[in-house]
């Protein structure tokens, strides 16, 4: 059986490129030499992630996988700068982890309300107005804009809930959630599983509440990918407390102790940390219980393991308030919901320097351009000492400085690369 719930998606994102600078000279009657007035190109739009609490799945990313922000507009004469490209805001559910596709490292945990810039737009190129000096009064060159950053990432949804309901399908988790909260999950008597994790806010007293998630029913083999269970186990990762719902009615011939142990085995195989999470056992369907011995056997088993057991009948609204108060009291003793810290460190890009750079000399300025140099500058943080050293090393390895010296460059001559200009030192 297929599910339309999407909790993991791979997408490709690309920020906009900066607009090109303009070569222009001021022309006005009675003004013989108005000078350069070429405007700068606009900056490219960035890719920005924003939490949207109206979203509960990553369904939107199933059919749209590529996201591209607007490029900046080229500059114009009369010192007119080009318009900046519009940033593209991508909305994701709260609790979405953003991972680098290649390394699987966490880039960002989208659990707060602050927008996150995933890819920065390229800077616009300078117009020729920037290159005028007392000795170079009519520069006939401008600079191209820089490319925007691009990346392939994996979005992974991990629900932000204090409490996770776990248990076999059809034990009454959805009914329990609907009774103790304002959630309206789909409830039916079937043996497969809820297709969507449902979230509900449980109000205990004035100023006291918690978020409970009905995790779709785990089946045996879920930790190895059987059924839907493996897809949804990740949603329990953040829960501070598990409420383990067990059917003790005996109406379907199931053994409550065997069911309890089977679910905990799945949790251990998926994550030892998850299996160590505190649990409260909710013995459900007591109103139709045929053999009270099943309940007492389960009680002895779970209490010997250190878990409290509370008897409830979600359908008959029996024992549910007692369960809610027990959960609230336990949550007061537990640390807050996990927020994952970023692990990702941007690596220097792989630079293919096989394509030769174009070098021209204009008004004693050495102009250097080329696609790989453009990408190199866009990915270099010139405010960081190690990044500057890496940039210098790449230029030397490319043979650029040897070519400049063969062309007659001297110490103190200007080298211009896009929006970077420096004096040459041997």
Phi and psi in degrees as a GROMACS rama.xvg file:
@    title "Ramachandran Plot"
@    xaxis  label "Phi"
@    yaxis  label "Psi"
@TYPE xy
-91.8149  153.899  UNK-2
-121.819  146.618  UNK-3
-93.3342  -1.23298  UNK-4
-71.2876  128.836  UNK-5
-117.731  117.788  UNK-6
-123.277  11.2458  UNK-7
-149.96  132.316  UNK-8
-148.851  144.113  UNK-9
-107.505  128.081  UNK-10
-134.049  157.502  UNK-11
-114.342  128.525  UNK-12
-125.278  144.478  UNK-13
-144.382  122.867  UNK-14
-76.1822  161.495  UNK-15
-74.5538  151.009  UNK-16
-81.0947  153.01  UNK-17
-73.2362  149.719  UNK-18
-73.0538  159.768  UNK-19
-82.2899  147.493  UNK-20
-71.8349  161.177  UNK-21
-110.472  141.025  UNK-22
-98.6659  115.225  UNK-23
-154.259  152.211  UNK-24
-127.263  141.196  UNK-25
-65.2933  127.13  UNK-26
-123.624  117.065  UNK-27
-152.347  142.572  UNK-28
-58.0251  139.397  UNK-29
71.5812  1.32391  UNK-30
-114.248  107.774  UNK-31
-69.9672  -43.3713  UNK-32
-134.204  88.5724  UNK-33
-74.5359  -19.5396  UNK-34
87.6894  171.85  UNK-35
-69.4969  137.322  UNK-36
-140.094  29.6796  UNK-37
-72.2722  128.783  UNK-38
-82.6474  165.962  UNK-39
-83.5366  153.995  UNK-40
-74.6979  151.995  UNK-41
-75.6616  155.606  UNK-42
-74.5022  148.821  UNK-43
-73.2644  154.203  UNK-44
-71.8349  150.075  UNK-45
-96.4193  165.145  UNK-46
-99.605  118.908  UNK-47
-121.37  132.951  UNK-48
-98.4993  139.785  UNK-49
-140.277  133.56  UNK-50
-71.5172  136.367  UNK-51
-129.884  112.051  UNK-52
-73.1458  -5.99323  UNK-53
-82.4955  -9.20888  UNK-54
-99.5204  140.54  UNK-55
-128.705  -4.60486  UNK-56
-139.103  172.439  UNK-57
-100.134  27.0212  UNK-58
-55.0411  -37.7005  UNK-59
-58.619  -24.7666  UNK-60
-92.3626  2.64266  UNK-61
-74.1441  -36.3549  UNK-62
-106.381  -17.9233  UNK-63
-119.777  114.411  UNK-64
-112.423  -16.5996  UNK-65
-115.243  132.929  UNK-66
-130.028  123.685  UNK-67
-130.139  128.301  UNK-68
-84.8522  166.187  UNK-69
-71.9942  146.641  UNK-70
-78.0719  155.962  UNK-71
-73.5367  154.404  UNK-72
-87.0387  144.845  UNK-73
-63.2987  152.053  UNK-74
-70.6151  169.254  UNK-75
-137.774  172.837  UNK-76
-65.1352  174.927  UNK-77
61.5831  32.3485  UNK-78
60.3323  28.8282  UNK-79
-87.3632  118.152  UNK-80
-79.0655  146.009  UNK-81
-69.988  155.048  UNK-82
-71.6786  139.745  UNK-83
-67.0871  143.966  UNK-84
-67.517  148.087  UNK-85
-76.6414  130.662  UNK-86
-69.9214  149.508  UNK-87
-103.29  118.8  UNK-88
-96.1238  120.349  UNK-89
-104.681  121.264  UNK-90
-93.2528  134.02  UNK-91
-131.852  156.276  UNK-92
-66.1101  150.519  UNK-93
-63.3161  136.122  UNK-94
97.6735  7.68689  UNK-95
-80.3171  127.146  UNK-96
-91.9514  135.862  UNK-97
-108.346  119.125  UNK-98
-118.883  147.621  UNK-99
-70.091  132.011  UNK-100
-61.2929  -42.7551  UNK-101
-73.6721  -45.3979  UNK-102
-98.7967  -16.0939  UNK-103
64.9464  14.8782  UNK-104
-76.0641  148.687  UNK-105
-76.5959  122.647  UNK-106
-87.8207  -42.562  UNK-107
-159.926  140.175  UNK-108
-101.302  109.741  UNK-109
-82.7559  72.6919  UNK-110
-113.899  -8.98851  UNK-111
-110.588  -176.118  UNK-112
-96.1747  0.152545  UNK-113
-78.7634  132.928  UNK-114
-65.6492  147.874  UNK-115
-122.746  125.985  UNK-116
-83.6209  108.029  UNK-117
-82.081  -41.5219  UNK-118
-136.589  129.488  UNK-119
-87.8307  142.315  UNK-120
-70.6318  154.064  UNK-121
-73.431  150.061  UNK-122
-76.141  147.758  UNK-123
-72.764  151.243  UNK-124
-76.7344  152.572  UNK-125
-77.6142  142.322  UNK-126
-80.141  169.881  UNK-127
-69.2612  -11.2262  UNK-128
-60.8437  -26.6756  UNK-129
-75.6751  -17.7937  UNK-130
-102.481  7.70983  UNK-131
-78.6728  132.695  UNK-132
-135.198  169.799  UNK-133
-57.1119  -29.9879  UNK-134
-98.3303  -9.33598  UNK-135
-128.958  82.0058  UNK-136
-87.8837  -14.8856  UNK-137
-134.217  65.0602  UNK-138
-64.559  127.038  UNK-139
-105.105  38.4648  UNK-140
-144.133  152.653  UNK-141
-136.254  -178.218  UNK-142
-117.208  145.518  UNK-143
-74.3496  155.056  UNK-144
-73.4009  158.803  UNK-145
-90.6996  149.317  UNK-146
-69.401  154.261  UNK-147
-81.7056  162.073  UNK-148
-70.5867  151.044  UNK-149
-138.089  154.616  UNK-150
-162.938  152.003  UNK-151
-109.451  128.219  UNK-152
-131.577  161.119  UNK-153
-113.238  127.436  UNK-154
-96.8144  131.516  UNK-155
-133.397  120.818  UNK-156
-90.4763  121.904  UNK-157
-123.087  111.196  UNK-158
-58.1149  143.191  UNK-159
-95.5197  88.8519  UNK-160
-132.238  145.362  UNK-161
-74.1115  -37.2672  UNK-162
-127.522  133.102  UNK-163
-113.555  130.481  UNK-164
-88.0618  121.278  UNK-165
-122.789  157.39  UNK-166
153.021  170.805  UNK-167
-65.9352  158.788  UNK-168
-58.4685  147.719  UNK-169
70.0136  21.0367  UNK-170
-92.3641  -6.28232  UNK-171
108.658  17.8785  UNK-172
-64.9626  -46.0219  UNK-173
-62.7648  -40.5921  UNK-174
-64.0768  -42.786  UNK-175
-61.2242  -44.6564  UNK-176
-61.8457  -41.2383  UNK-177
-66.3366  -29.1586  UNK-178
-78.7452  -41.7815  UNK-179
-89.8997  -10.9135  UNK-180
-135.655  -173.94  UNK-181
-95.4685  9.57449  UNK-182
-70.6752  152.874  UNK-183
-125.73  67.9804  UNK-184
-70.6593  156.705  UNK-185
-72.7591  127.64  UNK-186
-120.988  128.583  UNK-187
-153.475  158.972  UNK-188
-92.2508  79.1699  UNK-189
-135.84  162.891  UNK-190
-104.341  7.89199  UNK-191
-90.1979  -90.7586  UNK-192
-174.585  153.419  UNK-193
-58.0051  138.466  UNK-194
-86.2953  -22.1997  UNK-195
-123.479  138.016  UNK-196
-68.9525  131.824  UNK-197
-108.768  134.691  UNK-198
-106.719  139.677  UNK-199
-141.754  143.753  UNK-200
-93.6635  123.262  UNK-201
-100.772  117.627  UNK-202
-93.2044  123.252  UNK-203
-97.8823  -62.9844  UNK-204
-140.874  -177.864  UNK-205
-57.7971  121.271  UNK-206
78.4098  2.87811  UNK-207
-120.843  119.334  UNK-208
-155.16  165.735  UNK-209
-150.73  162.692  UNK-210
-101.041  128.678  UNK-211
-117.118  138.03  UNK-212
-117.625  129.062  UNK-213
-85.8331  99.0983  UNK-214
-77.5689  129.292  UNK-215
-50.2692  142.857  UNK-216
-52.4556  129.654  UNK-217
-85.3868  134.647  UNK-218
-111.666  161.304  UNK-219
-61.2771  134.118  UNK-220
93.4925  2.22156  UNK-221
-61.9423  -38.7773  UNK-222
-66.3853  -17.7571  UNK-223
-101.041  7.29787  UNK-224
100.191  5.67999  UNK-225
-72.221  144.601  UNK-226
58.1165  -147.411  UNK-227
-95.0693  -12.5242  UNK-228
-54.7804  -43.6705  UNK-229
-60.6676  -38.8726  UNK-230
-62.6455  -30.2122  UNK-231
-103.768  -12.925  UNK-232
-57.8972  -31.0807  UNK-233
-61.8988  -22.1881  UNK-234
-74.2762  -13.7199  UNK-235
-86.7769  -10.6737  UNK-236
-54.1239  -40.1609  UNK-237
-86.9195  -14.7874  UNK-238
-62.4124  136.019  UNK-239
-80.7564  -25.7087  UNK-240
-143.185  140.321  UNK-241
-107.51  134.063  UNK-242
-105.042  112.098  UNK-243
-93.5377  107.847  UNK-244
-91.3949  125.709  UNK-245
-126.116  133.384  UNK-246
-81.9635  114.222  UNK-247
-107.306  10.7763  UNK-248
-72.3805  -28.2467  UNK-249
74.22  7.78346  UNK-250
-69.6438  -21.0953  UNK-251
-113.733  12.3774  UNK-252
73.2137  19.75  UNK-253
-90.0395  154.784  UNK-254
-99.2594  111.814  UNK-255
-56.4446  -40.2787  UNK-256
-66.0911  -42.3765  UNK-257
-64.2705  -40.575  UNK-258
-62.5109  -45.6223  UNK-259
-59.0499  -46.4987  UNK-260
-68.0412  -36.6052  UNK-261
-65.145  -41.7446  UNK-262
-66.5025  -42.2174  UNK-263
-66.4748  -32.0226  UNK-264
-64.9044  -42.4832  UNK-265
-60.5815  -41.7735  UNK-266
-63.981  -42.2714  UNK-267
-64.8282  -40.6359  UNK-268
-69.6012  -30.9993  UNK-269
-76.9809  -45.4094  UNK-270
-160.687  113.146  UNK-271
-57.5878  -34.8933  UNK-272
-63.5561  -40.4362  UNK-273
-66.4923  -39.6303  UNK-274
-66.1552  -25.6507  UNK-275
-83.7801  -4.07043  UNK-276
-63.2813  142.758  UNK-277
-57.95  145.714  UNK-278
-131.363  146.654  UNK-279
-119.708  129.1  UNK-280
-93.4315  126.383  UNK-281
-107.425  107.619  UNK-282
-81.735  106.176  UNK-283
-100.39  165.008  UNK-284
64.8828  35.8585  UNK-285
-69.3798  -19.4786  UNK-286
-71.2448  -21.0052  UNK-287
-116.881  24.585  UNK-288
-71.148  124.439  UNK-289
-88.731  -31.5328  UNK-290
-132.814  106.143  UNK-291
-65.2516  -17.7785  UNK-292
-63.6023  -30.713  UNK-293
-61.55  -42.385  UNK-294
-64.8294  -46.0678  UNK-295
-68.1657  -34.5709  UNK-296
-64.9609  -42.4692  UNK-297
-64.7681  -42.0084  UNK-298
-59.377  -47.0976  UNK-299
-62.3199  -38.6104  UNK-300
-67.0358  -47.3748  UNK-301
-77.5158  -34.7182  UNK-302
-69.5182  -29.1253  UNK-303
-66.4854  -25.4459  UNK-304
-89.2634  -2.22287  UNK-305
92.5866  12.4223  UNK-306
-100.975  132.606  UNK-307
-73.0404  149.397  UNK-308
-123.109  133.643  UNK-309
-125.283  130.639  UNK-310
-87.7228  133.266  UNK-311
-142.255  161.791  UNK-312
-134.485  100.519  UNK-313
-60.9738  -41.2313  UNK-314
-64.9855  -35.6902  UNK-315
-95.3863  3.5196  UNK-316
59.3581  37.8266  UNK-317
-106.387  128.156  UNK-318
78.1219  0.914879  UNK-319
-71.4468  -37.1802  UNK-320
-66.8288  -39.5089  UNK-321
-59.808  -40.525  UNK-322
-64.0032  -43.8241  UNK-323
-59.894  -44.706  UNK-324
-67.0572  -36.3874  UNK-325
-64.9491  -41.3146  UNK-326
-64.0546  -46.83  UNK-327
-60.8336  -42.2459  UNK-328
-64.9135  -37.7384  UNK-329
-70.8217  -36.9652  UNK-330
-64.4966  -30.6182  UNK-331
-61.2087  -24.9594  UNK-332
-93.0698  -6.41842  UNK-333
-104.479  152.486  UNK-334
-66.3812  162.591  UNK-335
-67.2471  170.927  UNK-336
-57.8633  138.933  UNK-337
-65.6201  132.966  UNK-338
-118.925  122.915  UNK-339
-77.2878  135.182  UNK-340
-85.1568  144.11  UNK-341
-60.8376  141.678  UNK-342
-116.736  -14.7814  UNK-343
-78.3267  133.277  UNK-344
-122.159  122.901  UNK-345
-64.125  124.946  UNK-346
-83.8347  150.68  UNK-347
-59.9294  138.291  UNK-348
-67.4185  153.381  UNK-349
-77.3693  120.853  UNK-350
-107  118.853  UNK-351
-90.1332  104.044  UNK-352
-96.8632  18.4915  UNK-353
-70.3003  -29.177  UNK-354
-79.8022  125.406  UNK-355
-67.5463  149.336  UNK-356
-84.5553  152.297  UNK-357
-94.5099  123.391  UNK-358
-120.384  123.492  UNK-359
-128.179  157.467  UNK-360
-116.382  121.833  UNK-361
-127.761  118.612  UNK-362
50.4743  47.2733  UNK-363
63.8208  20.6219  UNK-364
-113.915  130.98  UNK-365
-89.7755  109.722  UNK-366
-94.143  122.881  UNK-367
-119.016  126.794  UNK-368
-142.111  156.243  UNK-369
166.017  149.21  UNK-370
-57.0015  -43.7729  UNK-371
-71.2947  -30.9423  UNK-372
-67.507  -37.4315  UNK-373
-60.144  -45.8807  UNK-374
-67.2726  -37.2207  UNK-375
-62.2961  -46.2481  UNK-376
-64.9998  -40.5938  UNK-377
-63.2345  -26.257  UNK-378
-103.748  12.4082  UNK-379
-107.668  130.753  UNK-380
-93.2859  100.06  UNK-381
-74.625  -6.09343  UNK-382
-85.3655  -4.36547  UNK-383
-110.877  130.014  UNK-384
-61.6933  -45.0633  UNK-385
-66.2954  -36.5554  UNK-386
-64.6731  -39.8752  UNK-387
-65.0369  -41.0665  UNK-388
-63.1704  -40.4776  UNK-389
-63.4072  -41.8974  UNK-390
-61.7638  -45.5004  UNK-391
-62.8861  -40.3837  UNK-392
-64.2271  -39.9772  UNK-393
-62.9339  -40.2244  UNK-394
-65.7747  -41.0292  UNK-395
-66.9366  -41.6913  UNK-396
-65.4856  -27.3467  UNK-397
-75.1703  -14.0352  UNK-398
85.0483  9.93041  UNK-399
-61.6272  -46.4311  UNK-400
-65.6167  -34.6807  UNK-401
-63.1562  -41.3412  UNK-402
-64.751  -40.6363  UNK-403
-63.557  -41.6307  UNK-404
-68.4005  -34.8259  UNK-405
-66.1381  -25.4628  UNK-406
-85.6465  -4.48476  UNK-407
100.047  15.2078  UNK-408
-65.8727  146.186  UNK-409
-125.753  160.584  UNK-410
-56.013  132.938  UNK-411
96.4002  -16.4242  UNK-412
-68.0377  150.837  UNK-413
-87.3398  136.728  UNK-414
-115.28  128.248  UNK-415
-119.157  121.702  UNK-416
-128.049  102.426  UNK-417
53.8572  -121.401  UNK-418
-96.5853  29.1004  UNK-419
-123.731  128.795  UNK-420
-137.923  131.797  UNK-421
-150.36  160.045  UNK-422
-84.4278  134.492  UNK-423
-75.0264  130.916  UNK-424
-128.128  125.507  UNK-425
